[in-house]
Amino acid sequence: MSTSLKRRVKALYQGPAVEAARAYRRCLRSTRVVGITGSCGKTTAKDLTAAVLLSRLSGRKSYDTTNGAYSIARTLLATRPWDDFCVQEVGAFAPGNIDRPLAVLRPNIGVITVIGDDHYSSFRGAEGVALEKRKLVDILPAHGIAVLNLDDPHLAAIARTVKVRVVSFGRAQDADVRAEDISAAYPERLSFSVCHAGERVRVRSRLLGEHQLPSVLAAFAVGAAAGVSLADAARAIEACEPTPGRMEPIVHADGVTFINDSYKASYWTLDVLFDFMRSARAGRKWIVLGKITHHGLRSRQLYRRVAERALACCDRVVFVGPSAHHAPEADGRVRAFAHVREADALLRAELRPGDLVLVKGDNVVDHLARLFLSRVGTVSCWREDCRLAVDCRSCRMLAR
């Protein structure tokens, strides 16, 4: 089926579904409708928030990582008027892009996790991203609640100017929901003490990396706003597995551990990963990098800079993709491959028990999940031009 025909077919059912959801939203008068956005961490925040609310309430969450108007329509239409909550992530990749989804969702609780320098060609920097994401809290009704990360300077500024009640979170001393005594050096999972309204609870999550803290605290903050106790919220958080493709640990029987963080790979997100690998304890530390998106740097300069930073915290660095040849292959510690299958052959030959391999790429472009899937089964699809926005584990082409 051609791309244009697919678009026409989708229009036949998606448009009416969106309009039906817009009308049906009026039936959800007593439901807490939670919208979650941010440059990163919104899917994890959505999953954790739903888990926290489900510890005491009934409700729904968006079914996957899609976050446009049609996804919102599906979530709303699955929500019943007697449900206590509905949690939906909301995305934006261009100015005005968030307007229609918000008009359908009409949240009464708005969460923003963090502001980053993504979609630069559209927003021209973090300030533009903040302006677009801010619409989520500006659309809240007078009785609405804005849940904002006080550690992010853009969101701290928004918190001072919004007209609705703010429940803030972060490490800052004046945050309403605050994290202290944070520990996350691999193989440890993220653990910390959460404080709110004079109460303090120790949390031992199953998540990897200190940089996931904003998503976890956002869930605690929404729970606090909905009347869920810290103890109940902590138990719910501690039962949650990592969201697939977001710092997801995959331990193989041969003693090699992969960390799958292959959903997207913006340059501005790499620092936290390098920090994670720097503090990690493992036999040897590898990082595999697919497509890296960035503005302002030419490919050769970009890849050399990334290689230098990666080598400061890892034993081996592997670049994959059509631009990988820009990476300097110095002293055998840095390798570059045009194709995923070539990188797979290297890993098969050189990985040994105790190695830790962080895989970071763009799921739509790279599909680097094949690197760890090939260790436990046959991978027949090694296409380099796949544009399917799906996890390889759920793709019917994988084992053909």
N, C-alpha and C positions, 0 to 999 in steps of 0.2 A: 504494500500500500504506500503510495507516495506521501510525502510530508504534507503537501497542500490538502490532500484528501483526508489525512488524519486530522488536520486542523478543522476541516468542515464537519467531520463526524463528531469530534469533541464538542464543537459549538452547538450541535443539535441537542446534547443532553446537559452540558455543563452550564450554559446560560440559564435555562429554565430551573435547574437545581439551585443556582445561586439566588435567583429571584424568589424561589419558594422558601429558601432558608431565611432570606431577608424578611419575608412576611411572618414566617414561623417564629422568628426571634422574639416577637411580641408576646408569645405564649410563655416565655421563660422569665417571667417577671420576678420570681423569687429565687432564681438560680444565680449563684455567683459565677459570672463569666470571666475567666482569667485569660488575658492575652499576654503572651510572652514574646519579646523580641530582643535583639542584641546582635552584635557582630559575630559572636561565637557563644557557645554554651546554651543556646536556647532549647535545643532538643533534650539535652540532659536535664535542664531546669524543668522542662515540661514533664518529663517522666518522673522526676523526683517530687515535683509539686503534686502531681496526681496521686503518687503513692502516699504522701503525707496526708492529703485530704481524705483519701480512702480509709485511713486509719480510724476515722470517726464519722465520715460523711459518705454519701453515695453520689456518683457522678460519672462523667466521661472525660476522655482526653483525645486529642487528635491521633489518628491511627498510625502515622508514620512521620517522616521528616518533611513532607510537603507542607507548604504554609501559605498558599495563595487563596484566592476567593473560593475556588471549587473545594479545596481541602476544608476550609472553614464551613462551607455549606454542608459537607458530609458530616462533620462533627456536630454541628447544630441540629441537623435533622435526626441524628442518632440520640440526641439528648431529650429526656422527657421532662415535662413541666414540674414533676415532683422530684427531679434530681437536685441535689444540693449544689453541685458545681459542674462546670464545663471548662476544661483547660485546653487552650489552643495556642500553638506557636504561630508567629506572624513574621514573614520575611519582607525584605525590600531590597531591590537591586538598582533602583533608579529613582530620581525625584518624582514624587506623586504616585509611585508604585504601590505604596501602602494604603492609599486612600480608599480604594474599593474594598479590600479585605476588612478594613476597620469599619466601614459603613455597614457591612454585613454582620460582623461579629458584635459590634457595640459592647465592648467589655465594660465591666464595672470595677475590675481590678487590672491594673496594667503593670507589667514587670519588664524592666530593661536590665540585662545582665552586664554588658560591657560595650563600650564603643571602640571600634578599631578602624584601621585605615583600609577598609576593603571597598571594592567596586569604585576604584579611584577615578576611572574614566567617566563615571556618572556623577559622583559626589565631590570630586576634587579634594578629598581629604576628610579627616575625622570630623571636622566641624560640620560638613555637609551631611555626613552620616548621622550625627547627633540631631540635626534639625529634622531629618526624616523620621528617625526613631522616636523623637519626642512627641510626634503626633499621637502615639499610643496613649500617652498620659494626658495630652491636651483634649482628647475626645471623651475622657471619662466624665460621667455625670457628677453633679455636685456632691453626692454622697460616696463617690468612688474613692479608690485607694491606689496611690502610686507606690510601687515597690522598686526602690532604686539602690544601685550600688554606690555607696558613699566613697569608696576607694578610687572610683573613676572620676577624674576631674570634670569631664563633660557632664556626667550624671549628677555629681555634687552640685554643679551650677544649676542644672534643671531642678533639683530638689529644692533649691532656694526660691524658685520662681513659679512653680506650679500652684494652681489654685485649689487643689484637693488635698486631702490628708496624705501624708507621706509616711511610709514605713521603710526605713533605711536599713541597709545591711552592709557588712564589711568588717575590716579590722580596725577601722577608725574608732577612737574612744567614744565618740558621740553617736555612733551607729545604734539604731534601736535593737537590731539583732547583730551581735558581735562575735567574732571568732578569736580565740586565744589559744596559746600553747599548741601551735600547729606542727604536725609531724607528717612527712610524706616521702621520705627517702626510700626508694625501691630497694628491697621487695616489700617494704611496709606499704600499706594502703593509707589513704588520706585519713588522718584522725585529728581531732581538735576539740576544744571545749567551746560550746555555744552558750552565749549569755543573752538573756532577755528579761526585762522587768524584774531584776533582782534574783532571777533563777539561773542556775548554771548546770549544764549536763555535758558529760563526755560523750563524744560521737566517734565511733570506729566504722567508717564507711568501707565499702569494697572498691572504691574508686582509686585510680592511679593519678598522682600528680597534684601538687598544691594549686596549680592554675585552675583546677575544677572547683575551687572553693566558692567563687561567686554563684555558680549554679546551685550548689548545695545550700548556701545561705539564703538564696532567693526562695527556695522551697520552704525553709524554716520561716521566713518572713511572711509568706502567704499563709502558711499554717497558723502563725500567730495572729494574723489579721482575721482568720476564720475561727479562732477560738480553740485551735488544736494545741495541746500542751507540748512543751519542749520534749518531755520524756516520750510521749506518743510519737512525735515527729522523728525523734532520734531512732526509735525502734524501726520505723518505716524506712528511713534512710539506710539504716544498716542492713536491711534485707534486700536492697536494690543492687542488681548487677550493673556493670557499666553499659551504657548505651552502645550498641554495635557500631563499630567504626570510629568510636571516640575513646581513645586510650583504653582499648579493649584487650586484656591479656589473653593470649592463647598459648597454653603450655603443651608442648609435644612430648610424647613418650621417650624420645631420644634425649631429653634434657635441655632442648633449645626452647626458649620462650620468645614469642613474637608479641609485640604490642601494636595492635592495629589502630592507627590513627589516620586512616586513609580516606576520610570524607572530603576534605579540601585542604589546600596547602598554600595559604597566603604567606608572603614573606614576613609580615608583621607578627605572625603567630609562632615563628620559629624560636624566638628567644626563650620562651617558657619551656619548650621541648629540650633545648640545649641545657637549661638549668636542671630539668628532670634527669637527663642522662648524666650530667656532671655529678649529681648526688647519688645516683644509683649504684648499688653494689652488685656486681656480676663478674663472671669470669672474663669475658670480653664483651665490649659494648659496640654494637653496630647501629648505624642509622641508614635507612634506604629512603631516598628522596625522589619523588616523581616531579611532575610539573610544579614549578614555583611561580606564583603570580606576584608581580611587583611593577611599580611605576618608577621612572626616573633613573633606572640603572640599565645599561646595556647588558645583554646576556652574558658576555664574557666576564664583565666586572661583577655581575650578580653571582654567578656560580663560583667564581674565585673567592668572593667574600663569604659565601655560605660554607664553602669547603674549609676555609680557614677557621671559622667559628665552630664547625662541627668537629674538626680534628682536635680542638682544645678540650673536648669532653668525650670523644669516642675513639675507639681503637681502629675502626674501619668505617669508611663512608662510601656509599654506593649511590650514584646518580643514574636515573633511568629516564629515557625519553628522547625526543628529537633534538633537544637543546643540551643534552647531557655532555656532549663532546666539548662544551665550553669549560667543563671542570678540569682542573689540573690534576693529572694522574701522577702524583708524586710518591715515590718510594713504596709503591704497592699498597699504601693505606687508603688511597682514593682510587676508585674504579668508576668508569662511566660506560654505560651501555645504551644503545639506541632502543633495544627491545627488552620487554619484561622477561622473555624466555631466556635471554642471555644472562640476565641477573640471577634468574632462578638456577641456572647451571653453576654459577659461581657459588651461590649459597649452599647448594647441595654438596659441592666439593669441599668447602672450607669450614662450614659451621660445625661446632663441636659442643658436647654437653656443657651446660653452664653459661652459654652465650645468650646475650639479650639483644634482640633485634627490634628496633623501633621503625615501623613502616609508616611513612608520611607521604601522602600524595593526594591527587584529585580523583575521586571515585568515577567521575564521568569520563575523564581523559585517560587515566593510568590503569585503573583496576588492579592495583598492586596486591589485592587480597589473594591473587593466584600464587603469590610467593609462599604463603603459609599453607594454602589449600593443597598445593602439589606435594607436600610432605606426608599427607595422610590419604591421598587418593589420586586418581588420574585426572589431569586437567587437559581436556582436548581443545579448548578454545584459548588461543594465544593471540587473538586479533589485536592489532594496534590501533585500529580505527573505530573501535566500539564507542558509541556515544550513548549507550543506555545508562540512565541514572538509577542503576540498581546495584545492590550488593551482589557480588559474584556468587555468593553462597545460595542465593535465591534465583539464579539465572538458569534457565533450562538449557542454555547453550554450553554450560561449563563442562559437562561430562560427555558431550557428543563426540 
